[in-house]
Amino acid sequence: QVQLVESGGGLVQAGGSLRLSCAASGRTFGVRYMGWFRQAPGKEREFVAAVTWSVGVTDYADSVKGRFTISRDKAKNTVLLQMANLKPDDTAVYYCAARAGTLSDFRRQEEYDYWGQGTQVTVSS
């Protein structure tokens, strides 16, 4: 089993920046993909960004492309989400997810095996 713990959320003003961190522990050897999803009140959980563990190929939702950057620190078993130029629409609970084995679509949350508890990001206008 893999455990994921998110951190770094908080309250920021529009235009500000935050960096989220997701630390993986447990049986992480087989994890090949890690991603970020978010869920705003009254909305479905949506894809934000993902990265392959070995090569570092990334994918982003159109709504965050150019503002968010996903990366991974292999030595620390950690994936980061650097968020810049935040907007009120970015307000949501952000979840880290991991996939052990193959994955065909970075954006499909059903393909991920493990999930963190989430961290709240609130962007004020």
N, C-alpha and C positions, 0 to 999 in steps of 0.2 A: 504494500500500500504506500501511496505517496501523500504526504501532507503539504499543503500550500498555505502560506500565511502572507497576507497583503499588509502593507503599511505605507504611510506617506500621505494619506488623504487629509483633507482639512478644508478650511474656509479661505477663499481668496477672492480678490476683486477681479472683475472682467479685465482681460489683458494680462493678467498675471500668469505665473508658472507654478507647476507642482511636479514632483517626481515621485511616482509610485514604485514600490518595490515588492516583489513576490519571491519569498524564500521557499525553496523546495527541500523537503527532508524525507527520510524513510528510504524505500526502495526506488531510488531515482535513476538507476542505471539504464533502464529501458526507455526513459522518457525521450521522445524525439521532437515533439512540438509543444510550444507553450504560447498561450494567447491571453488577451485581455478582452473582456466583455463588460458591458455596463447596462444598468437598468434604472431608468428614471421612474418616478411615481406615475402609476397609471399606464405605463408602457411596457412592451415586451423587452426582454433582455436582448441586446443587440451586440454584434461584433464590433470590436474597436481595432485591434491589431493582433498580429501573430508573428512568430519567428520560428524557424527550424533550428534545432539545437546545434547540429553539427556544422552546417554551412553558414547559417545566419541569413537565409532568405526571409524576407519580410513581406507582409501584406497589411494594408490599412483600409479602413472604411473611408468612403469618400468624404464623410463629414469631418474627419480628423486629419486627412492627408495634408501634409505640409505644415502641420502644427504639432503633431505628436510623433515621437520617435521611440520605437521599441528596440531593445538590445538585451543581450544576455551576458552574464559573467559566469563562465564555466567553472572557475575556481571556487566560487561561492554558491553554485547551484541557484542562481538568482536571475530573474528576468526583471528588467526595468521598463518603465513607461515614462518618458520625459514629455510633459505636456506644457506647451507654450501657447501664448495668445488665447487663453481660456475664455470661453463664452458662457453666459448663463445656461445655454442649452446643453453644456457639458455636465451640468449638475446631475449626479447619479451615484449609485453604488457601483463601484468598479470591482469586478471579480477576475481573479487569475485562474487559468485553467491549463491543464497539461494532458497530453496524449501519449500513451505508451503504445508503440507499434506504428503501423502505417496510417496515413491520413490522406484523404483525397481532396478535401476542401477546408482550407484554413478557416473559413467564415462560418461553418456549420457547427453550432455548439453541441449538437448531438454526438459528434465524433470525439469529443473530449472526455477523458476518463475521470479526471480529478479536478476538484474545485476548491478554492478558498472560501472563506466566510465573507469576504468583501470589505472594502474600505470606502467610506463616504467622501465624496468630493462635492463641495458646494461652491458655486461661483456666483457672486453677487454683482449686480449691475451698478 
